[in-house]
Amino acid sequence: MKNHLVLFALLSLASISTQIHAQEDRQTVILVGIDGLRADAIDRANAPNMRALAARGVRAEGMTPAMPSKTFVNLYSLATGLHPKNHGIVSNYFYDRTIGREMDRSRDIQDARWWGGEPIWVTAEKQGVRTGTNTWLGAEAPVGGVQPTYWNPYTKSHKSKVYAARVDQVLEWLDLPDGKNIRLGTLYFSAVDDAAHQNHVNSPEELQAIEMMDKIMGRLVKGLKDRGLYERTNIIIVSDHGMTDLSPERIINLDTIMDVTPFITPDWNRSYGAAYLAFMNLYGDENAIEDAFQKLNGAHPHLKVLRRGAFPENYHFDHPDREPDLMLLADPGWVVYATEDKAPPPAYLPFLKATHGFDNLHPDMRATFIASGPSFKEGTVTKPFNNIEVYGIIACALDITPAKTDGNIANVQDMMTKSCK
């Protein structure tokens, strides 16, 4: 009897030890989205922490954004692994023919009707992996009836104190007892995008914003090391798109060609005044659209006029309810300009010095991808790949079964230390 008790105790201890080791072996992922961090950004600025993460892991020469190369489109493609035609977020602002109105960001951000696909936090939660988003587009909506265990609303801010608090919140979620703590956390920061828009690419202000973000990444790394979590945490730094400079000499004045104000133009917020846009999407009556196409097509050498159902194949843009009737797309570095009062463009750019939204294959639109941690090979540089692969990369690192996506883990398997399907 005594021997049986000893054997039972030893087996119990072995079981507990196995459980502890299994918990210690479980990897964590922190996904960091830095808005507007062009692929070459950390080479142009003082960014020792992000360079160290890249040296410890993987850095892509660039990551190709979804089209159009805008924030809402790409943060959600990163989260779902889907092209816009399949997840439904076809621009920062858009019209839905079935719902019968434009997306209203003040009320629709939490309405699951607008958000398609299955975000990575939904996949994880459905498989018992707790997640926390601070912050990420789409996480406020119960997609498929599921949200992250912990989430904070999507907000734009460029204050260092706010950014530090976001990092600390994710670290606090990691500190929670087993069963309540997260294994997937997300962070989002907009300072680099704001600085480039307002001051040009490579301006002192943009470089300072990159350097601030690097310090924030240093705070994250230190917090993980202090908790003994660094060695089993995968830090994935991504951006939604690149950025390119504009000039008052590169303006396509639509007012001199035709009046676009009768159309639904969701990307043009007319309360701001004139439109200075990389593209303008038009929705309207079939006859009016045909007339606009005839007037605009070929009217300017740096303007492409793309029709519904005839977009380039690589745009993956043909959502049945949300694809625009016409897309007026400027060449990179140019903008389409329109006004309600037909005022001529001023001899200066009033508020927009650089922007994005241009053809997603242009080098200036390439986004950043850096991944460091136990799931990634060390000191690896990869060729550019599409951002729809990031969902599968995260699923692989977390050892969860991915939903069906437009990506293929085989395209990025070489960067990883484990084999995934």
C-alpha positions in Angstrom: 0.0 0.0 0.0 2.8 2.3 1.0 4.6 1.7 -2.4 1.3 2.5 -4.2 1.0 5.8 -2.4 4.6 6.7 -3.3 4.0 5.8 -6.9 0.8 7.8 -7.0 2.6 10.9 -5.5 5.4 10.6 -8.0 2.9 10.3 -10.9 1.0 13.3 -9.6 4.2 15.4 -9.3 5.1 14.3 -12.9 1.7 15.4 -14.1 2.0 18.8 -12.4 5.5 19.2 -13.8 4.3 18.4 -17.3 1.5 20.9 -17.0 3.9 23.6 -15.8 6.3 23.0 -18.6 3.4 23.0 -21.1 2.4 26.4 -19.8 5.9 27.7 -20.0 6.3 26.4 -23.5 3.2 28.2 -24.8 4.2 31.1 -27.0 2.8 34.5 -26.8 2.4 37.0 -29.7 2.3 40.8 -29.4 1.3 42.4 -32.7 2.3 46.0 -33.0 0.8 48.2 -35.7 2.7 51.4 -36.4 0.7 53.5 -38.9 2.6 54.8 -41.9 6.0 53.2 -40.9 7.4 52.9 -44.4 9.7 49.9 -45.1 12.8 52.0 -45.0 11.9 54.0 -41.9 14.1 52.4 -39.3 17.1 52.8 -41.6 16.5 56.6 -41.8 15.9 57.2 -38.1 17.6 56.4 -34.9 15.8 53.2 -34.1 18.1 50.9 -32.1 15.4 48.8 -30.5 13.6 48.0 -33.7 16.9 47.3 -35.5 17.8 44.9 -32.6 14.5 43.1 -32.9 15.1 42.7 -36.7 18.6 41.4 -36.1 17.3 38.9 -33.6 14.6 37.7 -36.0 13.1 38.5 -39.4 12.8 41.7 -41.4 11.1 41.9 -44.8 12.5 44.1 -47.5 9.0 45.4 -47.5 5.4 44.2 -47.1 2.9 44.8 -49.9 -0.3 46.4 -48.6 -3.8 45.7 -49.8 -5.4 48.1 -52.2 -6.1 50.9 -51.6 -3.1 51.5 -49.4 -5.1 53.0 -46.6 -5.3 52.4 -42.8 -8.7 50.8 -42.3 -8.3 48.5 -45.3 -4.9 47.2 -44.2 -5.3 46.9 -40.5 -8.2 44.7 -41.2 -6.4 42.7 -43.9 -3.6 42.1 -41.5 -6.1 40.9 -38.9 -8.1 38.6 -41.2 -5.7 37.5 -43.9 -8.3 38.5 -46.5 -8.3 40.9 -49.4 -10.8 43.8 -49.3 -13.2 42.1 -51.6 -13.6 39.4 -49.0 -13.5 41.3 -45.7 -15.5 44.3 -47.0 -13.4 47.2 -45.7 -12.6 48.7 -49.1 -11.4 52.2 -48.0 -11.3 54.4 -44.9 -14.7 55.6 -46.0 -17.1 53.8 -48.3 -20.6 53.2 -49.4 -22.6 50.0 -49.1 -25.3 49.4 -51.8 -27.3 46.9 -49.7 -27.3 48.8 -46.5 -27.9 51.9 -48.5 -25.5 54.4 -46.9 -21.9 55.3 -46.2 -20.1 53.7 -43.2 -20.4 56.1 -40.3 -17.2 55.7 -38.2 -18.9 57.2 -35.2 -21.6 54.5 -34.9 -20.6 51.6 -37.2 -17.2 50.8 -35.7 -19.0 48.4 -33.3 -21.5 47.1 -35.9 -20.5 43.6 -37.1 -22.4 44.1 -40.3 -19.6 46.1 -41.7 -16.8 43.8 -40.7 -16.4 40.5 -42.6 -14.0 37.6 -42.3 -12.6 36.2 -39.1 -10.0 38.3 -37.3 -7.1 36.5 -35.6 -8.4 37.4 -32.1 -11.8 35.7 -33.0 -9.9 32.5 -34.2 -7.9 32.5 -31.0 -10.8 33.0 -28.7 -12.8 30.3 -30.3 -9.9 27.9 -29.5 -9.5 28.9 -25.9 -6.7 31.5 -26.4 -7.3 34.7 -24.5 -6.6 37.9 -26.4 -6.4 41.6 -25.7 -6.5 44.5 -28.2 -5.2 47.9 -27.3 -6.1 49.0 -29.9 -7.0 47.5 -33.4 -9.6 48.3 -36.0 -12.5 45.8 -36.0 -12.0 44.5 -32.4 -14.8 46.6 -31.1 -17.4 44.7 -33.2 -18.6 41.2 -32.2 -17.5 39.6 -35.5 -19.2 36.2 -35.5 -20.5 37.1 -32.0 -16.9 37.0 -30.6 -14.7 39.8 -29.3 -11.3 39.8 -27.6 -11.4 39.0 -23.9 -10.1 42.5 -23.3 -10.3 45.4 -25.7 -10.0 49.2 -25.7 -11.6 51.4 -28.4 -9.7 52.4 -31.5 -8.2 55.9 -31.0 -5.6 58.0 -32.7 -3.1 59.8 -30.5 0.5 60.7 -30.8 1.4 61.4 -27.2 4.2 59.4 -25.7 2.4 59.1 -22.3 -0.7 57.6 -24.0 1.5 55.2 -26.0 3.4 54.1 -22.8 0.0 53.4 -21.1 -1.0 51.2 -24.0 2.1 49.1 -23.6 1.6 48.9 -19.9 -2.0 47.7 -20.4 -0.9 44.8 -22.6 1.8 43.9 -20.0 -0.9 43.9 -17.3 -3.0 41.5 -19.3 0.1 39.2 -19.5 0.5 39.5 -15.7 -3.0 38.1 -15.0 -3.2 34.5 -13.5 -3.1 31.6 -15.8 -6.5 31.2 -17.4 -7.2 34.9 -17.4 -3.9 36.1 -19.0 -3.6 36.7 -22.7 -1.5 35.0 -25.3 -2.2 37.4 -28.1 -2.0 41.2 -27.6 -2.3 44.0 -30.1 -1.1 47.6 -30.1 -1.6 50.4 -32.5 0.2 53.8 -32.8 -0.5 56.6 -35.4 2.3 59.1 -34.6 4.5 58.4 -37.6 1.6 58.6 -40.1 0.5 61.9 -38.6 4.0 63.4 -38.7 4.6 62.4 -42.3 1.2 63.7 -43.5 1.9 67.1 -41.9 5.6 67.5 -42.5 6.9 65.3 -45.4 8.7 61.9 -45.4 12.2 62.2 -43.8 11.3 65.5 -42.1 12.7 66.1 -38.6 9.1 65.6 -37.3 8.7 62.2 -39.0 12.1 61.1 -37.8 11.3 62.2 -34.2 8.0 60.2 -34.4 9.9 57.1 -35.5 12.4 57.5 -32.7 9.5 57.9 -30.2 8.1 54.7 -31.4 11.4 53.0 -31.1 11.5 54.0 -27.4 8.0 52.6 -27.0 9.3 49.3 -28.4 12.1 49.5 -25.9 9.6 49.8 -23.2 7.7 46.7 -24.4 10.9 44.7 -24.6 12.0 45.7 -21.1 8.6 44.9 -19.7 8.7 41.4 -21.2 12.3 40.8 -19.9 11.4 42.0 -16.4 8.6 39.4 -16.3 10.7 36.6 -17.7 8.5 36.4 -20.8 10.8 37.7 -23.5 12.2 34.4 -24.6 8.7 32.9 -25.3 7.1 36.0 -26.8 7.0 36.8 -30.5 7.0 40.5 -31.2 5.6 41.3 -34.7 5.9 44.9 -35.8 3.9 45.8 -38.9 2.6 48.9 -40.6 -0.4 49.4 -42.8 1.2 51.2 -45.7 4.1 53.4 -46.7 4.1 57.1 -47.6 5.3 59.4 -50.4 5.7 63.1 -50.7 3.3 65.5 -52.5 3.9 68.8 -54.3 1.7 71.7 -55.3 3.1 71.1 -58.8 1.6 67.6 -58.9 -2.2 68.3 -58.6 -4.9 66.9 -60.9 -7.6 69.5 -60.8 -10.9 67.6 -61.4 -12.8 70.9 -61.4 -11.3 71.8 -64.8 -12.6 68.5 -66.3 -16.1 68.0 -64.7 -18.1 68.5 -61.5 -17.8 65.5 -59.3 -19.9 66.9 -56.4 -23.2 65.2 -57.5 -21.7 61.8 -56.9 -21.4 60.0 -53.6 -17.7 60.5 -52.7 -17.1 58.9 -49.3 -13.4 59.6 -49.1 -13.9 63.3 -49.5 -14.9 64.9 -46.2 -16.2 68.2 -47.6 -16.2 69.8 -44.1 -12.5 70.0 -44.5 -12.8 72.0 -47.8 -11.0 70.9 -51.0 -10.1 67.3 -51.7 -6.4 66.4 -51.9 -6.6 62.7 -52.4 -4.5 59.8 -53.8 -7.8 58.5 -55.1 -11.5 59.4 -55.2 -14.2 56.7 -55.3 -17.4 57.7 -57.1 -20.8 56.0 -56.6 -23.7 57.0 -58.6 -26.4 56.5 -61.3 -25.3 54.3 -64.2 -25.8 57.0 -66.8 -24.0 59.6 -64.8 -21.1 57.2 -64.2 -20.8 56.5 -67.9 -20.7 60.2 -68.7 -18.1 60.8 -66.0 -15.9 57.9 -67.4 -16.1 59.4 -70.9 -15.0 62.8 -69.6 -12.3 61.7 -67.2 -10.7 58.8 -68.9 -7.5 60.0 -70.6 -8.1 63.6 -69.4 -4.8 63.7 -67.5 -1.6 61.7 -68.0 -1.2 61.0 -64.3 -4.8 59.9 -63.7 -6.2 56.4 -64.0 -9.9 56.0 -64.3 -10.9 52.5 -63.2 -14.4 51.1 -63.7 -16.4 48.8 -61.5 -15.7 45.2 -62.5 -12.6 46.1 -64.4 -10.0 46.8 -61.6 -6.5 45.4 -61.9 -6.5 41.8 -60.7 -3.9 42.5 -58.0 -6.3 45.0 -56.3 -8.7 42.3 -55.2 -11.1 45.1 -54.8 -14.4 43.8 -56.3 -16.6 43.6 -53.3 -20.2 43.1 -54.6 -21.8 45.8 -52.4 -18.9 48.2 -51.9 -16.7 48.4 -54.9 -17.0 51.9 -56.3 -18.5 52.6 -59.7 -15.4 54.6 -60.6 -12.0 55.0 -58.9 -10.0 58.1 -59.9 -6.5 57.0 -59.0 -3.6 59.4 -59.1 0.0 58.3 -59.9 2.2 58.1 -56.8 3.1 61.6 -55.6 0.1 63.2 -57.4 -3.3 64.0 -55.9 -6.7 64.5 -57.3 -8.2 67.9 -56.3 -11.8 68.9 -56.2 -13.8 71.7 -54.6 -17.5 72.7 -54.2 -16.8 76.3 -55.0 -14.4 75.5 -57.9 -11.6 77.5 -56.3 -8.2 77.0 -58.0 -5.5 75.1 -56.1 -3.3 77.3 -54.0 0.4 77.6 -54.7 1.1 75.6 -51.6 -0.2 72.4 -49.9 -2.4 73.7 -47.0 -2.3 70.6 -44.8 -1.1 67.5 -46.6 2.6 67.2 -47.3 2.7 63.4 -47.9 0.2 60.7 -48.3 -0.7 57.1 -49.2 -3.5 55.3 -51.0 -1.6 54.9 -54.2 -1.0 51.7 -56.2 -0.1 49.0 -53.6 2.8 47.7 -55.7 4.7 51.0 -55.8 7.9 50.8 -53.6 6.9 53.9 -51.5 3.8 52.1 -50.4 5.7 49.2 -49.0 5.0 48.6 -45.3 7.3 47.4 -42.5 7.4 43.8 -41.2 9.7 42.8 -38.4 9.2 39.6 -36.3 11.3 38.5 -33.4 10.9 35.5 -31.0 11.0 31.8 -30.8 8.8 31.2 -33.9 11.2 33.1 -36.1 14.6 32.4 -37.5 17.4 34.8 -36.5 19.1 37.4 -38.7 16.8 36.7 -41.7 15.9 39.1 -44.4 13.0 38.2 -46.7 11.7 39.4 -50.0 8.5 41.5 -50.0 5.3 39.5 -49.4 1.6 40.4 -49.2 0.2 41.5 -45.8 -2.5 38.9 -45.9 0.1 36.4 -44.8 0.4 37.9 -41.3 -2.8 36.3 -40.0 -1.3 32.8 -40.8 2.0 33.7 -39.3 0.3 34.6 -36.0 -1.8 31.4 -36.1 1.3 29.4 -36.6 3.1 31.0 -33.7 0.2 30.4 -31.4 -0.4 26.8 -32.6 -4.0 27.5 -33.4 -5.9 26.3 -36.5 -6.4 29.2 -38.9 -9.7 30.1 -40.6 -9.8 30.0 -44.4 -7.9 33.1 -45.7 -6.5 34.5 -48.9 -3.0 33.8 -47.7 -0.8 30.7 -47.8 1.6 29.9 -45.0 3.9 28.2 -47.5 4.7 31.6 -48.9 6.4 32.7 -45.6 7.3 29.3 -44.1 11.0 29.9 -44.7 11.1 32.6 -42.1 9.7 30.4 -39.3 11.3 27.9 -37.0 8.3 25.6 -37.0 6.3 24.0 -39.7 2.7 25.1 -40.0 -0.3 24.4 -42.3 
